[in-house]
Structure formats: structure tokens, C-alpha cells
Amino acid sequence: MPDLVRVGVIGAGGIARAVHIPIYQKQPDCQVVAVADVVADSARSAAEQFGIAHWYANFRELLQRDDLDAVSICTPNFMHCEATVAALEAGKHVLCEKPLAMNAIEGRLMLDTAVRTGRKLTCGLNHRFRAEAQLLRKFVADGFLGEVYYARAQALRRRGIPGWGVFTHKDKQGGGPLIDIGVHILDLALHIMGHPQPVAVSGQCYARFGHRRDVVGLMGQWEVDRFSVEDWATGFIRFANGATMTLEASFCGNIAADIFDFALMGDRGGCQLDPFRLFREEHMTLLEVTPRDLPKVNSHEEEIRRWVECIRTDGPVPVPAEEALNVTKILDAIYASSESGREVAIS
């Protein structure tokens, strides 16, 4: 077990510079040794910005280093599988940004490779580590809600089509808001519910705004001619235990305001994430509970802190890859259902 966890970062874009590199560098038992990006200038500038000793334009050169314990994969989605499998084969532990992969086939290959090589694989689903999420999971596990039979999860933007990167290119991302932000609220709701096994999904995707030039872009104007993803998606998920969930995700929709929220309904109580509240009936009286003075937690920092600790101590990963793969299976099924017009079974 290493006293100092030495890390490489593959992909030197926004998520690497805003989250992974600076948070790794905050950890007292961690060192960022190298960074790679297919755009050489980006790798070089990241190394200069953060004082990283080594940079590469080819991630495979980074993986040849024998002084790395782990890597973060911070690339667009289409590179997640290739970079993760190569890193695992090179003997590195891997934190892959969300979603785990473009699809479940790739995700399964990544997970199988981790098992075969004996390396750790986790996914950057950081919202699990919010203070509200940590507390809600305890309430649900303790039976405060009773049997949770229904969930509603929403990750909605009113006008939030990204105007940078490849977020609107299906061949690079695999989809639009469903795979980009819907993945977070879906994983969070599943995590709080205790990860029930999905068995079937119905869904529908729409592209009503992305191809138009008369829609304002509050996150920058996107390339209309290259827009190839959905801008709204909805799904209905059935689980083996009889519970169900509706999921909504949008980059753009005519709604009052952005929403990132879920609600759980149980036969003993319910809860809502934003604003954080719990609902019960006691002695034939309806109660609403608002928790106070929760600790302030940066979910990205907590995730990476746990990731470094699990490598240093050979402990459990923060987000098991099996759970991230189940999320990807649901996303796949929503897209497939939208294309076929039928419910899709999940095995």
C-alpha cells in the first residue's frame, strides 16, 4: 500500500483543470505526476498551470510510466473505454469521469478488465457525496421512508445547451442531456434507493431546440449544423422489487427554471432533495421535516479524497463500477426505447 499515491490525468480540459488536478493537489498523500491530452498545447499549458513535471500528447506514453499508481480519465465520453482499458492493462487504478462509458457494452469491457487485472475502477458520480445525499441514504437504510415504491428524478435546464466542447455531438458523447446531466440525478436516486435492479425501461427523446438558430444559448451558442443529440429525454423505469421511477433530463425546455432534484415516495414517508425535506404522517398528523446545519461538503473533493484513500489503504472504491454500469444500462434502454417505440428489457 503506497504512502504517496501518484496520479496521472488523461484529458486536460475543463473537468481536469477545475476539479481533478487541483483537488488531487490538495491531498497530503497524493502527487500529480503527469498529464496527457491529444492537443499538445492543452497538455503543456495544464502542466505549466499546475506545476506538473511531465506532459504528453499521447496518453499511452503516460501509461508507460512505472511511477503511477492511478489515473483520472477526463476525456470526452467516446475515449472513456479505450483509455480506461489501456490504463487497467498497464496496471493503473482508474477513476473515469461520468458516464462510465458510451454504452453498456463498453462499460462491461471496462469492468471485466478491472476484474481480470485486479485493478480498482470507479466512476465520477460525485453527487453521491453531497451532505444531503449521505444523510438521506441513512434515513432510507434505517426504514424512515418504509418501502420506497416510486421515485421522480429531474435534471432540467431551461436554456442550457453547451456552447463548447463536443456535448452536442452524438458520436463523441453518446447522447445529450440524458447521458450528460441525467446520469447524475439517476445515479443519485438509485443510490439513495439502495440500487434496486432495473428490469425494463420505456423512454422518449426529443430534439426541438438544438437545430434552431432562433433559440438563445445561455451557456454559449452551439453549432446548430453539428447538433446531433436530444435536447429533452424522459424515461420510465421498472425495478425487480416492484418500484418504479420517472426520469427527465433536458438541455433546453420551456420551463420556469433549471431543476436538479429527485423525490422518493415510501409507504412510511417521503423525501425531496431540493429543497431538502422529509415528509411523514405520525398520529394522523402530517409532518414536514427540514434538516438543519448540515456539514458543508464539496462533493468532488469528498469523492477524490475517498478515491485516494481507497488506493492508499486498499479499501473499497467510492463508486463501484458495477453500479455505474447499471446506470449506463438504463440510459442505453431509454435511447433504445425511444428509437423502437417499445419497452426495452434489461438483463
Rosetta blueprint (number, residue, H / E / L):
1 M L
2 P L
3 D L
4 L L
5 V E
6 R E
7 V E
8 G E
9 V E
10 I E
11 G L
12 A L
13 G L
14 G H
15 I H
16 A H
17 R H
18 A H
19 V H
20 H H
21 I H
22 P H
23 I H
24 Y H
25 Q H
26 K H
27 Q L
28 P L
29 D L
30 C E
31 Q E
32 V E
33 V E
34 A E
35 V E
36 A E
37 D L
38 V L
39 V L
40 A H
41 D H
42 S H
43 A H
44 R H
45 S H
46 A H
47 A H
48 E H
49 Q H
50 F H
51 G L
52 I L
53 A L
54 H E
55 W E
56 Y E
57 A L
58 N L
59 F H
60 R H
61 E H
62 L H
63 L H
64 Q L
65 R L
66 D L
67 D L
68 L L
69 D L
70 A E
71 V E
72 S E
73 I E
74 C L
75 T L
76 P L
77 N H
78 F H
79 M H
80 H H
81 C H
82 E H
83 A H
84 T H
85 V H
86 A H
87 A H
88 L H
89 E H
90 A L
91 G L
92 K L
93 H E
94 V E
95 L E
96 C E
97 E E
98 K L
99 P L
100 L L
101 A L
102 M L
103 N L
104 A H
105 I H
106 E H
107 G H
108 R H
109 L H
110 M H
111 L H
112 D H
113 T H
114 A H
115 V H
116 R H
117 T H
118 G L
119 R L
120 K L
121 L E
122 T E
123 C E
124 G E
125 L L
126 N H
127 H H
128 R H
129 F H
130 R L
131 A H
132 E H
133 A H
134 Q H
135 L H
136 L H
137 R H
138 K H
139 F H
140 V H
141 A H
142 D L
143 G L
144 F L
145 L L
146 G L
147 E L
148 V E
149 Y E
150 Y E
151 A E
152 R E
153 A E
154 Q E
155 A E
156 L E
157 R L
158 R L
159 R E
160 G L
161 I L
162 P L
163 G L
164 W L
165 G L
166 V L
167 F L
168 T L
169 H L
170 K H
171 D H
172 K H
173 Q H
174 G L
175 G L
176 G L
177 P H
178 L H
179 I H
180 D H
181 I H
182 G H
183 V H
184 H H
185 I H
186 L H
187 D H
188 L H
189 A H
190 L H
191 H H
192 I H
193 M H
194 G L
195 H L
196 P L
197 Q L
198 P E
199 V E
200 A E
201 V E
202 S E
203 G E
204 Q E
205 C E
206 Y E
207 A L
208 R L
209 F L
210 G L
211 H L
212 R L
213 R L
214 D L
215 V L
216 V L
217 G L
218 L L
219 M L
220 G L
221 Q L
222 W L
223 E L
224 V H
225 D H
226 R H
227 F L
228 S L
229 V L
230 E L
231 D L
232 W E
233 A E
234 T E
235 G E
236 F E
237 I E
238 R E
239 F E
240 A L
241 N L
242 G L
243 A L
244 T E
245 M E
246 T E
247 L E
248 E E
249 A E
250 S E
251 F L
252 C E
253 G L
254 N L
255 I L
256 A L
257 A L
258 D L
259 I E
260 F E
261 D E
262 F E
263 A E
264 L E
265 M E
266 G E
267 D L
268 R L
269 G E
270 G E
271 C E
272 Q E
273 L L
274 D L
275 P L
276 F L
277 R E
278 L E
279 F E
280 R E
281 E E
282 E E
283 H L
284 M L
285 T E
286 L E
287 L E
288 E E
289 V E
290 T L
291 P L
292 R L
293 D L
294 L L
295 P L
296 K L
297 V L
298 N L
299 S H
300 H H
301 E H
302 E H
303 E H
304 I H
305 R H
306 R H
307 W H
308 V H
309 E H
310 C H
311 I H
312 R H
313 T H
314 D L
315 G L
316 P L
317 V L
318 P L
319 V L
320 P E
321 A H
322 E H
323 E H
324 A H
325 L H
326 N H
327 V H
328 T H
329 K H
330 I H
331 L H
332 D H
333 A H
334 I H
335 Y H
336 A H
337 S H
338 S H
339 E H
340 S H
341 G L
342 R L
343 E L
344 V E
345 A E
346 I L
347 S L
